[in-house]
């Protein structure tokens, strides 16, 4: 299983994209953009699995803020499942 972690950041609309606030017009609509922080690989078995999350990605602790995790599983044949997302917050 692969878990991709992204941090939520503020942004502004520029056409169909959400860009950093300084690159768009000041009056542009607000949006949320997600900045990639890293990936984790977790081994599992068929069926439901549990794994404790330590708050670290790539050996570094995540800073306080709102994050999004995207999870996808891959079988022995290399077939990948549809990604499932979950939001979480690091308080301290």
OpenMM code with the backbone's topology and positions (N, CA, C; nanometers):
from openmm import Vec3, app, unit

residues = "UNK UNK UNK UNK UNK UNK UNK UNK UNK UNK UNK UNK UNK UNK UNK UNK UNK UNK UNK UNK UNK UNK UNK UNK UNK UNK UNK UNK UNK UNK UNK UNK UNK UNK UNK UNK UNK UNK UNK UNK UNK UNK UNK UNK UNK UNK UNK UNK UNK UNK UNK UNK UNK UNK UNK UNK UNK UNK UNK UNK UNK UNK UNK UNK UNK UNK UNK UNK UNK UNK UNK UNK UNK UNK UNK UNK UNK UNK UNK UNK UNK UNK UNK UNK UNK UNK UNK UNK UNK UNK UNK UNK".split()
positions = [
    Vec3(0.0840, -0.1162, 0.0000),
    Vec3(0.0000, 0.0000, 0.0000),
    Vec3(0.0893, 0.1235, 0.0000),
    Vec3(0.0512, 0.2231, -0.0757),
    Vec3(0.1247, 0.3486, -0.0828),
    Vec3(0.0385, 0.4600, -0.0252),
    Vec3(0.0985, 0.5389, 0.0633),
    Vec3(0.0292, 0.6523, 0.1241),
    Vec3(0.1044, 0.7788, 0.0852),
    Vec3(0.0378, 0.8695, 0.0133),
    Vec3(0.0973, 0.9975, -0.0247),
    Vec3(0.0401, 1.1051, 0.0670),
    Vec3(0.1268, 1.1831, 0.1291),
    Vec3(0.0844, 1.2859, 0.2234),
    Vec3(0.1082, 1.4235, 0.1624),
    Vec3(0.0042, 1.5099, 0.1679),
    Vec3(0.0122, 1.6465, 0.1156),
    Vec3(-0.0382, 1.7434, 0.2207),
    Vec3(0.0215, 1.8614, 0.2270),
    Vec3(-0.0209, 1.9642, 0.3221),
    Vec3(-0.1140, 2.0627, 0.2540),
    Vec3(-0.2198, 2.1002, 0.3247),
    Vec3(-0.3169, 2.1960, 0.2725),
    Vec3(-0.2601, 2.3372, 0.2866),
    Vec3(-0.2703, 2.4156, 0.1787),
    Vec3(-0.2220, 2.5532, 0.1789),
    Vec3(-0.3244, 2.6419, 0.1083),
    Vec3(-0.3204, 2.7695, 0.1395),
    Vec3(-0.4139, 2.8613, 0.0752),
    Vec3(-0.3654, 2.8956, -0.0650),
    Vec3(-0.4580, 2.9354, -0.1492),
    Vec3(-0.4243, 2.9715, -0.2851),
    Vec3(-0.5294, 3.0636, -0.3434),
    Vec3(-0.5090, 3.1036, -0.4676),
    Vec3(-0.6026, 3.1891, -0.5401),
    Vec3(-0.6277, 3.1273, -0.6770),
    Vec3(-0.7460, 3.1490, -0.7299),
    Vec3(-0.7818, 3.0961, -0.8605),
    Vec3(-0.7162, 3.1796, -0.9699),
    Vec3(-0.6533, 3.1125, -1.0625),
    Vec3(-0.5968, 3.1753, -1.1816),
    Vec3(-0.6396, 3.0873, -1.2985),
    Vec3(-0.7502, 3.1229, -1.3614),
    Vec3(-0.8074, 3.0381, -1.4651),
    Vec3(-0.8684, 2.9155, -1.3987),
    Vec3(-0.8269, 2.7972, -1.4417),
    Vec3(-0.8761, 2.6728, -1.3831),
    Vec3(-0.7821, 2.6165, -1.2776),
    Vec3(-0.6758, 2.6874, -1.2463),
    Vec3(-0.5761, 2.6370, -1.1526),
    Vec3(-0.5827, 2.7105, -1.0199),
    Vec3(-0.5345, 2.6451, -0.9164),
    Vec3(-0.5185, 2.7065, -0.7855),
    Vec3(-0.3689, 2.7304, -0.7673),
    Vec3(-0.3281, 2.8583, -0.7579),
    Vec3(-0.1861, 2.8923, -0.7516),
    Vec3(-0.1549, 2.9626, -0.6209),
    Vec3(-0.0268, 2.9824, -0.5931),
    Vec3(0.0157, 3.0523, -0.4723),
    Vec3(-0.0429, 3.1932, -0.4718),
    Vec3(-0.0775, 3.2469, -0.3544),
    Vec3(-0.1457, 3.3763, -0.3483),
    Vec3(-0.0738, 3.4914, -0.4185),
    Vec3(0.0575, 3.4936, -0.4212),
    Vec3(0.1294, 3.6039, -0.4826),
    Vec3(0.1263, 3.6049, -0.6349),
    Vec3(0.0866, 3.4928, -0.6968),
    Vec3(0.0919, 3.4828, -0.8425),
    Vec3(-0.0416, 3.5140, -0.9091),
    Vec3(-0.1450, 3.5419, -0.8321),
    Vec3(-0.2766, 3.5693, -0.8892),
    Vec3(-0.3191, 3.7109, -0.8525),
    Vec3(-0.4274, 3.7548, -0.9097),
    Vec3(-0.4806, 3.8860, -0.8769),
    Vec3(-0.5256, 3.8868, -0.7310),
    Vec3(-0.5073, 3.9978, -0.6598),
    Vec3(-0.5457, 4.0022, -0.5185),
    Vec3(-0.6940, 3.9736, -0.4953),
    Vec3(-0.7795, 4.0076, -0.5881),
    Vec3(-0.9224, 3.9866, -0.5708),
    Vec3(-0.9719, 3.8528, -0.6223),
    Vec3(-0.8816, 3.7659, -0.6624),
    Vec3(-0.9222, 3.6357, -0.7168),
    Vec3(-0.9841, 3.5492, -0.6079),
    Vec3(-1.0681, 3.4565, -0.6477),
    Vec3(-1.1353, 3.3671, -0.5533),
    Vec3(-1.0335, 3.2799, -0.4797),
    Vec3(-1.0605, 3.2529, -0.3525),
    Vec3(-0.9730, 3.1681, -0.2726),
    Vec3(-0.9977, 3.0220, -0.3061),
    Vec3(-0.8943, 2.9403, -0.2867),
    Vec3(-0.9048, 2.7966, -0.3079),
    Vec3(-0.8036, 2.7267, -0.2174),
    Vec3(-0.8138, 2.5971, -0.2071),
    Vec3(-0.7201, 2.5172, -0.1281),
    Vec3(-0.6320, 2.4385, -0.2236),
    Vec3(-0.5029, 2.4426, -0.2009),
    Vec3(-0.4111, 2.3629, -0.2821),
    Vec3(-0.3340, 2.2713, -0.1883),
    Vec3(-0.2849, 2.1634, -0.2415),
    Vec3(-0.2166, 2.0634, -0.1607),
    Vec3(-0.0736, 2.0472, -0.2090),
    Vec3(0.0212, 2.0660, -0.1167),
    Vec3(0.1631, 2.0576, -0.1476),
    Vec3(0.2165, 1.9219, -0.1018),
    Vec3(0.2760, 1.8426, -0.1900),
    Vec3(0.3227, 1.7088, -0.1515),
    Vec3(0.4342, 1.7160, -0.0466),
    Vec3(0.4245, 1.6284, 0.0535),
    Vec3(0.5247, 1.6216, 0.1593),
    Vec3(0.6042, 1.4926, 0.1573),
    Vec3(0.5483, 1.3871, 0.0992),
    Vec3(0.6227, 1.2618, 0.0920),
    Vec3(0.5312, 1.1422, 0.0793),
    Vec3(0.5940, 1.0236, 0.0759),
    Vec3(0.5207, 0.8980, 0.0598),
    Vec3(0.5663, 0.7973, 0.1634),
    Vec3(0.4736, 0.7100, 0.1974),
    Vec3(0.5031, 0.5984, 0.2865),
    Vec3(0.4623, 0.4704, 0.2158),
    Vec3(0.5348, 0.3641, 0.2393),
    Vec3(0.4963, 0.2331, 0.1883),
    Vec3(0.4660, 0.1443, 0.3066),
    Vec3(0.3501, 0.0795, 0.3020),
    Vec3(0.3066, -0.0069, 0.4098),
    Vec3(0.2713, -0.1418, 0.3492),
    Vec3(0.3228, -0.2498, 0.4081),
    Vec3(0.2872, -0.3820, 0.3593),
    Vec3(0.1617, -0.4286, 0.4307),
    Vec3(0.0786, -0.5012, 0.3603),
    Vec3(-0.0452, -0.5506, 0.4185),
    Vec3(-0.0856, -0.6819, 0.3562),
    Vec3(-0.1988, -0.7314, 0.4010),
    Vec3(-0.2540, -0.8555, 0.3491),
    Vec3(-0.3893, -0.8267, 0.2867),
    Vec3(-0.4466, -0.9252, 0.2229),
    Vec3(-0.5794, -0.9101, 0.1652),
    Vec3(-0.6793, -0.8857, 0.2777),
    Vec3(-0.7717, -0.7956, 0.2547),
    Vec3(-0.8718, -0.7637, 0.3561),
    Vec3(-0.8358, -0.6362, 0.4300),
    Vec3(-0.9007, -0.6152, 0.5438),
    Vec3(-0.8794, -0.4942, 0.6239),
    Vec3(-0.7437, -0.5006, 0.6935),
    Vec3(-0.6759, -0.3871, 0.6993),
    Vec3(-0.5457, -0.3757, 0.7645),
    Vec3(-0.5432, -0.2519, 0.8519),
    Vec3(-0.4603, -0.2547, 0.9557),
    Vec3(-0.4387, -0.1386, 1.0421),
    Vec3(-0.2897, -0.1106, 1.0477),
    Vec3(-0.2571, 0.0170, 1.0620),
    Vec3(-0.1177, 0.0555, 1.0782),
    Vec3(-0.1139, 0.1854, 1.1572),
    Vec3(-0.0300, 0.1913, 1.2594),
    Vec3(-0.0183, 0.3122, 1.3411),
    Vec3(0.0590, 0.4186, 1.2632),
    Vec3(0.0165, 0.5437, 1.2761),
    Vec3(0.0842, 0.6552, 1.2098),
    Vec3(0.1590, 0.7344, 1.3146),
    Vec3(0.2902, 0.7512, 1.2957),
    Vec3(0.3743, 0.8175, 1.3941),
    Vec3(0.3807, 0.9681, 1.3756),
    Vec3(0.3286, 1.0200, 1.2649),
    Vec3(0.3378, 1.1633, 1.2379),
    Vec3(0.4650, 1.2011, 1.1646),
    Vec3(0.5376, 1.1013, 1.1168),
    Vec3(0.6617, 1.1264, 1.0440),
    Vec3(0.6497, 1.0765, 0.9010),
    Vec3(0.7044, 1.1539, 0.8081),
    Vec3(0.7096, 1.1167, 0.6668),
    Vec3(0.8525, 1.1368, 0.6205),
    Vec3(0.9089, 1.0355, 0.5577),
    Vec3(1.0488, 1.0395, 0.5124),
    Vec3(1.1447, 1.0707, 0.6262),
    Vec3(1.1146, 1.0219, 0.7473),
    Vec3(1.2014, 1.0402, 0.8626),
    Vec3(1.1896, 1.1750, 0.9308),
    Vec3(1.1012, 1.2634, 0.8831),
    Vec3(1.0861, 1.3960, 0.9430),
    Vec3(0.9452, 1.4115, 0.9984),
    Vec3(0.9340, 1.4767, 1.1137),
    Vec3(0.8036, 1.5009, 1.1742),
    Vec3(0.7271, 1.6051, 1.0942),
    Vec3(0.5971, 1.5851, 1.0817),
    Vec3(0.5122, 1.6822, 1.0136),
    Vec3(0.4859, 1.7997, 1.1075),
    Vec3(0.4889, 1.9209, 1.0545),
    Vec3(0.4607, 2.0398, 1.1347),
    Vec3(0.3105, 2.0512, 1.1560),
    Vec3(0.2661, 2.1224, 1.2599),
    Vec3(0.1223, 2.1372, 1.2832),
    Vec3(0.0512, 2.1975, 1.1627),
    Vec3(-0.0638, 2.1427, 1.1304),
    Vec3(-0.1412, 2.1904, 1.0167),
    Vec3(-0.2370, 2.0835, 0.9686),
    Vec3(-0.3039, 2.1119, 0.8571),
    Vec3(-0.3999, 2.0201, 0.7980),
    Vec3(-0.3355, 1.9485, 0.6803),
    Vec3(-0.3549, 1.8184, 0.6757),
    Vec3(-0.2941, 1.7352, 0.5731),
    Vec3(-0.3992, 1.6473, 0.5071),
    Vec3(-0.3627, 1.5908, 0.3924),
    Vec3(-0.4476, 1.4973, 0.3224),
    Vec3(-0.3628, 1.3754, 0.2867),
    Vec3(-0.4156, 1.2568, 0.3159),
    Vec3(-0.3477, 1.1326, 0.2814),
    Vec3(-0.4241, 1.0657, 0.1680),
    Vec3(-0.3526, 1.0230, 0.0659),
    Vec3(-0.4114, 0.9515, -0.0464),
    Vec3(-0.3557, 0.8098, -0.0427),
    Vec3(-0.4440, 0.7111, -0.0300),
    Vec3(-0.4029, 0.5727, -0.0155),
    Vec3(-0.4411, 0.4914, -0.1377),
    Vec3(-0.3487, 0.4094, -0.1861),
    Vec3(-0.3789, 0.3189, -0.2964),
    Vec3(-0.3055, 0.1876, -0.2714),
    Vec3(-0.3706, 0.0787, -0.3071),
    Vec3(-0.3136, -0.0541, -0.2872),
    Vec3(-0.2736, -0.1137, -0.4219),
    Vec3(-0.1744, -0.2020, -0.4184),
    Vec3(-0.1283, -0.2686, -0.5396),
    Vec3(-0.1137, -0.4171, -0.5093),
    Vec3(-0.1634, -0.5017, -0.5993),
    Vec3(-0.1528, -0.6460, -0.5784),
    Vec3(-0.0254, -0.7005, -0.6423),
    Vec3(-0.0051, -0.8306, -0.6299),
    Vec3(0.1164, -0.8946, -0.6801),
    Vec3(0.1312, -0.8825, -0.8312),
    Vec3(0.0183, -0.8695, -0.9018),
    Vec3(0.0230, -0.8570, -1.0472),
    Vec3(0.0513, -0.7144, -1.0921),
    Vec3(0.0550, -0.6189, -0.9982),
    Vec3(0.0831, -0.4796, -1.0322),
    Vec3(-0.0403, -0.3959, -1.0554),
    Vec3(-0.1598, -0.4528, -1.0342),
    Vec3(-0.2833, -0.3763, -1.0494),
    Vec3(-0.3000, -0.2822, -0.9310),
    Vec3(-0.3338, -0.1566, -0.9585),
    Vec3(-0.3476, -0.0557, -0.8543),
    Vec3(-0.4942, -0.0208, -0.8333),
    Vec3(-0.5326, -0.0063, -0.7075),
    Vec3(-0.6706, 0.0288, -0.6743),
    Vec3(-0.6939, 0.1783, -0.6952),
    Vec3(-0.8202, 0.2176, -0.6939),
    Vec3(-0.8539, 0.3597, -0.6981),
    Vec3(-0.8071, 0.4232, -0.5670),
    Vec3(-0.7602, 0.5459, -0.5737),
    Vec3(-0.7093, 0.6132, -0.4546),
    Vec3(-0.8232, 0.6563, -0.3638),
    Vec3(-0.8035, 0.6387, -0.2345),
    Vec3(-0.8961, 0.6865, -0.1324),
    Vec3(-0.8247, 0.7962, -0.0560),
    Vec3(-0.8956, 0.9034, -0.0217),
    Vec3(-0.8329, 1.0141, 0.0491),
    Vec3(-0.8926, 1.0297, 0.1885),
    Vec3(-0.8111, 1.0801, 0.2796),
    Vec3(-0.8549, 1.1077, 0.4156),
    Vec3(-0.7805, 1.2320, 0.4643),
    Vec3(-0.8520, 1.3215, 0.5301),
    Vec3(-0.7918, 1.4422, 0.5846),
    Vec3(-0.7578, 1.4180, 0.7321),
    Vec3(-0.6483, 1.4777, 0.7781),
    Vec3(-0.6120, 1.4688, 0.9186),
    Vec3(-0.5379, 1.5952, 0.9589),
    Vec3(-0.5318, 1.6199, 1.0884),
    Vec3(-0.4681, 1.7409, 1.1413),
    Vec3(-0.3596, 1.7018, 1.2413),
    Vec3(-0.2456, 1.7673, 1.2315),
    Vec3(-0.1379, 1.7531, 1.3290),
    Vec3(-0.1509, 1.8729, 1.4235),
    Vec3(-0.1739, 1.8461, 1.5509),
    Vec3(-0.1972, 1.9533, 1.6471),
    Vec3(-0.0671, 2.0099, 1.7046),
    Vec3(0.0260, 1.9256, 1.7418),
    Vec3(0.1525, 1.9734, 1.7975),
    Vec3(0.2684, 1.9014, 1.7347),
] * unit.nanometer
topology = app.Topology()
chain = topology.addChain("A")
for resn in residues:
    res = topology.addResidue(resn, chain)
    for name in ("N", "CA", "C"):
        topology.addAtom(name, app.Element.getBySymbol(name[0]), res)
